[in-house]
Amino acid sequence: MAVRPKPTMLSLARLGGLFVTMVVAIFGQTVHPVGNIFDAQATPAESIYRLSVLVLAVCAAIFVVVAGLLTFTIVRFRRRTDDSREPAQVYGSNRIELAWTVIPILIVLVLTMATARSVVAIQNKRIPADALQVTVIGHQWWWEFRYLNLGVVTANELHVPVSTAAKPALTFLKLESADVAHSFWVPQLSGKTDLIPNRTNSMWIDPRQEGTFLGNCAEFCGMQHANMLLRVIVESPADFEKWAAAQKLDASYDSRLDVARSSFLSLSCISCHTVSGTPASGTFGPDLSHLMSRTTLGSGVIPNTPENLRAWVKEPQAIKPGCLMPDMQLDLRELDEVVTYLSSLK
């Protein structure tokens, strides 16, 4: 029978090196950075943070007690080289059995009650009359945002006003899916909430700090699940009103780009995309009316620059393999004209 080799110091060192590499990769990545759940910037995230601290504290206390008792037992009652006696046999202890039954029940009860309190407080929040209401629709693999009381439709970047003590601003999100199950998650603003086909879920946020907060789909939804990213851009009330007013306008028109505009409208792009003020009224893909006002392309995969836009239009499968945007097989002239027109949509 083969004898299984014991782990050597070299193999243990390799495992340690692999672990360190993974940690560095997770916390040092810049391509798809992840929001920090311990830096909560909204009430729902703050509730999750406090609950997490409680759970971690309880688990840490349990670990210290168990590890301490185990270490004490190993050291204090280790077998002596000159002692061949059998240790005393303990077959039962009512006190010990009662302790390790009652204490875990109490711990579970406390954690359950704390969790239920947090969940109820978040889910039972009433919608104020002046709240910003947005319908979030998950697609493979991008996000659609419809501002119900503003008449604005955009994609992948959710703009909301900052909430202050002097002027609270709540944003309520109605979550739907156009195809498969997705999950909306922006760690610094709220917990995960699923988007289920033929079902409507909801959540709310009240960001307390201006800036860009990163999120992503947290439910496996197909080949490009990891690249279904999103951004929540929190602005001052004045900046948000300015953004909303610009988004309500039809797509910009420049008579000098009539040739490029006509070329775009002659292609099947308009079957999937909408450009307000033009015959393009497709709903299968993102609304392109103000494409260049966004900071990224492909649901956060690449920065929104003219060079990246050209690469995306030319061969989207090379940038986001499996995405539902086909290679249009455009010739050089058509590619130039389409990119020129799309670059004007600000």
ABEGO torsion letter per residue (X at the ends): XBBBBBBBAAAAAAAAAAAAAAAAAAAABAABBBBBAABBABAAAAAAAAAAAAAAAAAAAAAAAAAAAAAAAAAAABBBAABABBBBBBAEBAAAAAAAAAAAAAAAAAAAAAAAAAAAAAAABBBBAABBBBBBBBBOBBBBBBBAAAGBBBBGBBBBBBBBAABBBBBBBBBBBABBBBBBBBAAABBBBBBBBGBBBBBBBBBABBEBBBBBBABBAEAAAAABBBBBBBBBAAAAAAAAAAAABBBBBBAAAAAAAAAAAABAAAAABBBBGBABABAABBBAAAAAABABBGGGABBBBAAAAAAAAABAAAABBGBABBBAGBBAAAAAAAAAAAAABX
